[in-house]
């Protein structure tokens, strides 16, 4: 358990704009910030952060809440994990007991894997810097590659000793269970049943997720034996899905946003060498084919991607399919080709920083033009290959979602390939129609959510005159927006039998009325918000909204963010430019509060009357029960009329 005082301190310091900005590229939009949803694949930004209210709201997925809720949703953390993550980010100390064997058993699979990986990363790093073998072998290798000490530390590079089970024995001595060492892939079991270190004798590259947590490892052998695999990677686990991870993204994300461009390379050392050359906006797919999830990760931070190729023609052609995925997401794609025999790592080490950065700018070329030129060379003099080549180019053009951009590409390729433009247009349209037919098959395509979701007709159902959900929502809205503000209300004094004005707060008045009338809220999340307010008021303190939007129960934070994320505000221009002063709710808070509770009461009374009316239809109803119902109904009709007079209206 984390003490409440510590949670309060963390929530007070944590800046939601800063935290969310680590994961989503945000742009200012009025008083809020907007970006593409990290929870769904969308082209129109519908994800908002409102710093003044401390909330985020994603209209495409419906998710919302505070800074803790964001981490719980996005990083799949628990409430304590989210608070600890924030505490670490803002250098707030959280006292925790040293984990023992019993505590480790109680942790969830993700927590256990995270703990093991975190320990292993530190152990590998310590072996590199202070271990005799690690210093002589691992550190020497990185220095031979030309990596500076600060770069080695930035990427937490390490070394796993040559001994078969050195790391495993050290982990077990530190209290980590064998089961989690094997689940993480750090330890393997041989045919004889003996445990051994999977990465023994290798230099280590920790693989972090976008929040900086180590989720896996890559290990490179230093042996020259061709029978030994050059690289080993951790197996997939509950923590690590290689198709959703980009190596170096944690170190690169701020630089990507600043430069509004992401450089994409193949391997770990390419990323590290570019960082050392002053190019920090770079990530790697770590030797795997590029996936849609990886492209979406890049898209969170920029719309512009530059892919860095070495001179290997076979490797370039193999990457074309992955690049089509980038085009399909609407990103601008450029390529840089290095001289024969050079890759990003070797070239960055062979020239000065200035020369390398200048080369990247000068040699960047549009991908579709580049692809056309590469394939045209291969197909020279062969009509069949030439036809296949044109189809491949058209495949890429058809991936581009913007019609104008497609048209420009067709014009350029028509000239470059000496092909009639109309033929290219017809072929592109055919590919597009084929894609539409494929997406129309059940289960093959999920339509992109609208920025502001509208309920479908079948979801609305029939209008229920007695449904009080709108009134319940309005009550919670008043609590969240104005709960601690003072209002004056007229209360009946039993001693003098007269009405007298009393000052109270919005929250005290609403909660008193709910309790006094024996009303509860049907919506469970709304009721939990009301209970929270009641509990805080009972302690003699006013509730703080930040505790609600960062509630451990995700449904509470989501409801609060949804209510607080108002889409429209009264413009200040009415008063400043036109001398028109709209009669806003906060200026009539007493009336708004009374209206809210009165409307809720009317709905409940109408519902009770309807229930009695239905019971009256029973032909077997006993006479004594009939008289009771008629009396109750007469009383409820009178109450309804009294409530209606508050609004100066009559309810039939």
Protein Blocks (a to p, Z undefined) as FASTA:
>chain_A
ZZfklmmmmmmmpcfklmmmmmpccddehjbccdddfkbccfbdcbdcdfknopacdfkn
opacdfklmmmmmnopafklmmmmmmmmnopacddddddfklmmmpcfklmmmmmmmmmm
mmmmmmmmmgmklmmmmmmmmmmnopafklmmmnopacddfbfklmmmmmmmnopafklm
mmnomaccdfkopacdfkgoiacdddddfkopafbdcdddfbfbfkbcfbacddddfkbc
fklccehklmmmmmmmmnopacddfblmlmmmmmmnopabbcdeehpacdfklmmmmmmm
occdcddddfbfklmmmmmmmmmmmmmnopacddddddehiafklmmmmpcfklmmmmmm
mmpccfklmmmmmmmmmmgoiaklmmmmmmmmmmmmmmpmblklmmmmmmmmmmmnopaf
klmmmmmmmmmmmmmmmmmpghkaccdddfbacddfklnopadfkbcklmmmmmmmmmmm
mmmpccddddddfklopacdddddfklmmmmmmmmnopacfblmlmmmmmmmmmmmmnop
acdfklmmmgfblklmmmmmmmmmcfbdcdfklmmmnopacddfklmmmmmmmmmmmmmm
mmmmmmmmmmmmmmmmpmklcfklmmmmmmmmmmmmmmmmmmmmmnopacZZ
